[in-house]
C-alpha cells in the first residue's frame, strides 16, 4: 500500500462533520468558548498515528479498548488522538485534536475517549513526552494488583529495569469506576508516573510514554511481551535474574536506536 501524498491533514476530512469556524475567541483550556486548532497535522504523521493504533491491536496490546496519541508537533498545548472507536479500525479521518484540558478543537463533536485526560495531563506534566499509549493488557494487569513488581526480563524491555510506579486511583479518589475520566484524575496519574516510561494502573491497565510515537508504541508492545515472559519465569520458581538498572539503561539505549526495524515490520503488517 503506497503512503499518502504529503500535505496538510485536517481533522474529520471526508467525514462530513462540520467544523466550527477558526479564529473564535478562547483556546478552550478552561472549557469555555471554542478551542482553536494548533494547525493541520501532516498527512504522513496522521497516517502513522492511525496505523499505530492498528499496530497495537495487531500485536495484541489493545482489543476493542485502548488508545494512542501524539503531541501536536506545531503546538505543544494540543494533542491528536482517534475518536472513540476500536483501535483496529482507525484511519486518518478518525483523528481528533484536543487541548491539554481535553477540549476538542474547532468544535469537533464526534464521540471522544473518556480517558483522553490521561494523555493531556501527561503532556502537560512532561515536556519530554510526545506520544502516549494506554492499554488494558491482560498480562500486565496482575502486576498492578499484587506485590510482585514488573521487572525487565530481557533486553528489549530494558526500559522496565528501573522501578515502575503503580497508580492506585482509590488512594486519592476513593471508590470510582476506575477510569481516568477527569483532568483531576489525569493530574494525579501524571504525578504518580513521574518521569517513568511506564506506569501501571491498579485494576485497569498501563500507560507508556515516549519522546516519539515509535518509542511509545515500542514500549507498549514490549511491556506486554515482558509481562508474559515474567509470568512464565515465575511459574518455573526460584529467584528472577532480571536486568539490573545499569543493564536496562544500556539495553534501552540500543533499543532507541534500532526501534525503526520493529516499526517498519509493524507498519507493513497493518498496510502502512
C-alpha positions in Angstrom: 0.0 0.0 0.0 1.5 3.3 -1.0 1.8 6.0 1.7 -0.4 9.1 1.3 1.0 12.1 -0.5 2.5 14.7 1.9 0.2 17.6 2.6 -1.9 19.1 5.4 -4.4 17.0 7.2 -7.5 18.4 8.8 -9.4 16.5 11.5 -12.6 15.0 10.1 -11.6 15.5 6.5 -14.0 13.5 4.4 -16.2 12.6 7.3 -19.0 15.1 6.6 -18.8 16.7 10.0 -19.0 20.4 10.2 -16.1 22.1 11.9 -16.6 25.4 13.7 -15.0 28.4 12.2 -11.4 29.1 13.1 -10.4 32.2 15.0 -13.2 32.3 17.6 -12.3 33.7 21.0 -10.7 31.4 23.5 -8.4 28.4 23.4 -10.8 26.2 25.4 -8.3 25.5 28.2 -10.9 26.5 30.8 -13.7 24.6 29.0 -15.3 27.8 27.7 -15.6 29.1 24.1 -14.3 27.1 21.2 -10.7 25.8 21.3 -8.6 26.8 18.3 -6.7 24.2 16.4 -2.9 24.2 16.6 -2.9 23.8 12.8 -3.2 20.8 10.5 -1.3 17.6 11.0 0.9 16.4 8.2 -0.6 13.6 6.2 2.3 11.2 6.9 2.1 11.8 10.6 -1.6 11.4 10.6 -1.2 8.1 8.7 1.4 7.0 11.2 -0.8 7.7 14.2 -3.8 5.9 12.7 -1.5 2.9 11.8 0.0 2.9 15.3 -3.5 2.3 16.7 -3.9 -0.7 14.3 -0.4 -1.9 15.2 -1.3 -2.1 18.9 -4.4 -4.1 18.0 -2.4 -6.4 15.7 0.2 -7.0 18.4 -2.4 -7.9 21.0 -1.7 -4.9 23.2 -5.3 -3.5 22.8 -8.6 -5.0 21.8 -11.8 -3.0 21.4 -10.4 -0.6 24.0 -7.3 1.5 24.4 -5.8 4.4 22.6 -2.6 6.1 21.4 -1.9 9.8 20.9 0.8 12.3 19.8 1.5 15.8 20.9 0.8 18.3 18.1 4.2 19.0 16.5 3.4 22.6 15.9 1.5 23.4 19.2 2.8 21.8 22.4 -0.6 22.5 24.1 -2.5 20.3 21.7 -2.6 16.6 21.0 -4.1 14.3 18.4 -5.9 11.0 19.3 -8.5 8.9 17.4 -12.2 9.4 18.1 -13.8 6.8 20.4 -13.6 3.6 18.4 -12.0 0.2 18.2 -8.2 0.7 17.7 -8.0 -1.9 14.8 -10.4 0.2 12.7 -8.7 3.7 13.0 -7.9 5.6 9.8 -6.6 9.1 9.4 -10.0 10.6 9.1 -10.8 9.4 12.6 -8.3 11.6 14.3 -9.3 14.4 16.7 -7.4 17.3 18.1 -7.7 18.3 21.8 -6.3 20.9 24.2 -4.4 19.5 27.2 -7.6 20.0 29.2 -9.4 17.5 26.9 -11.5 20.1 25.0 -12.0 19.2 21.3 -10.6 21.8 18.9 -12.7 23.6 16.4 -16.0 22.3 17.8 -15.4 18.7 16.8 -18.4 17.0 18.3 -17.6 13.4 17.4 -17.6 10.9 20.3 -14.3 11.2 22.2 -12.5 8.8 24.5 -13.5 9.4 28.2 -9.9 8.8 29.3 -8.3 11.4 27.0 -7.2 13.2 30.2 -4.5 10.6 30.6 -2.8 12.0 27.5 -3.4 15.7 28.1 -2.2 15.7 31.7 0.9 13.7 30.9 1.8 16.1 28.1 1.2 19.0 30.5 3.5 17.5 33.1 6.3 16.3 30.8 7.8 18.4 28.1 9.9 15.4 27.0 6.9 13.2 26.1 5.4 13.5 22.6 3.4 10.2 22.4 1.3 8.2 24.9 -0.3 4.8 24.8 -3.0 3.5 27.1 -4.0 -0.2 27.2 -5.6 -2.9 29.3 -3.1 -5.7 28.5 -4.2 -8.8 30.5 -0.7 -9.9 31.0 0.3 -6.6 32.6 -2.7 -6.0 34.9 -1.7 -8.6 37.6 1.5 -6.6 38.3 -0.7 -3.7 39.4 -2.7 -5.9 41.7 -0.1 -7.8 43.6 3.2 -7.2 45.4 5.1 -8.8 42.5 6.9 -5.9 40.8 7.1 -5.8 37.0 10.8 -6.2 36.1 12.9 -6.3 32.9 13.1 -9.9 31.7 15.1 -9.2 28.6 16.9 -6.6 26.6 14.0 -5.3 24.5 12.3 -4.4 27.8 15.3 -2.7 29.3 13.3 0.4 30.0 11.5 -1.6 32.7 14.7 -2.2 34.7 14.1 1.0 36.8 11.3 0.9 39.3 7.8 1.0 37.6 5.2 3.0 39.6 1.7 1.9 40.2 -1.2 4.3 40.1 -4.0 3.3 42.5 -6.9 5.6 41.8 -8.5 4.8 45.1 -5.7 6.3 47.2 -6.9 9.8 46.3 -10.4 9.4 44.9 -11.8 6.5 46.9 -14.3 4.1 45.2 -14.6 5.1 41.5 -15.4 3.4 38.1 -11.5 3.1 37.8 -11.4 5.3 34.8 -9.3 8.5 34.4 -12.4 10.5 33.3 -11.4 14.0 34.5 -8.5 16.3 34.4 -8.0 15.9 38.2 -7.6 12.2 37.9 -5.2 12.7 34.9 -3.1 15.1 37.0 -2.8 12.5 39.8 -1.8 9.8 37.3 0.8 12.0 35.8 2.2 12.8 39.3 2.5 9.1 40.2 4.1 8.3 36.8 6.7 11.0 37.3 9.5 10.5 34.7 8.9 6.7 34.3 8.5 5.3 30.8 5.6 3.1 32.0 3.0 3.5 34.8 0.8 0.6 35.8 -2.9 1.3 36.8 -4.4 -0.9 39.6 -7.3 -2.9 38.3 -7.1 -1.2 34.9 -4.0 -1.4 32.7 -1.0 0.6 31.9 0.3 3.8 30.2 3.5 4.1 28.2 5.1 7.4 27.2 8.0 8.3 24.9 9.7 11.1 23.0 8.0 10.0 19.8 5.3 7.7 18.5 7.7 4.9 17.6 9.1 4.7 21.1 5.8 4.9 22.9 4.4 2.0 20.8 7.6 0.0 21.2 7.4 0.3 24.9 3.7 -0.7 24.9 4.4 -3.8 22.8 7.4 -4.9 24.8 5.9 -4.2 28.2 3.2 -6.7 27.2 5.7 -9.2 25.9 7.9 -8.8 29.0 4.9 -9.4 31.3 4.1 -12.6 29.6 7.7 -13.8 29.9 7.7 -12.8 33.6 4.6 -14.9 34.3 6.4 -17.9 32.7 9.6 -17.3 34.7 7.7 -17.0 37.9 5.9 -20.3 37.2 9.3 -22.0 37.0 10.1 -21.0 40.5 13.3 -19.6 42.1 14.7 -16.1 42.0 14.5 -14.0 38.9 17.8 -12.9 37.2 16.2 -9.8 35.9 18.2 -7.0 34.3 19.8 -4.6 36.6 19.1 -0.8 36.3 22.5 -0.4 34.6 21.9 -3.3 32.2 18.5 -1.9 31.4 19.8 1.5 30.6 22.4 0.2 28.3 19.9 -2.1 26.5 17.4 0.7 26.2 19.9 2.9 24.5 20.3 0.3 21.8 16.5 -0.2 21.6 16.0 3.5 20.9 18.5 3.4 18.1 17.1 0.2 16.5 13.4 0.5 17.0 13.0 1.5 13.4 13.3 -2.2 12.4 10.3 -3.1 14.5 8.4 -0.1 13.4 8.9 -0.9 9.7 7.8 -4.5 10.4 4.7 -3.5 12.3 3.7 -0.8 9.8 3.9 -3.4 7.0 1.6 -5.8 8.9 -1.2 -3.1 9.0 -0.8 -1.9 5.5 1.1 1.4 6.1 
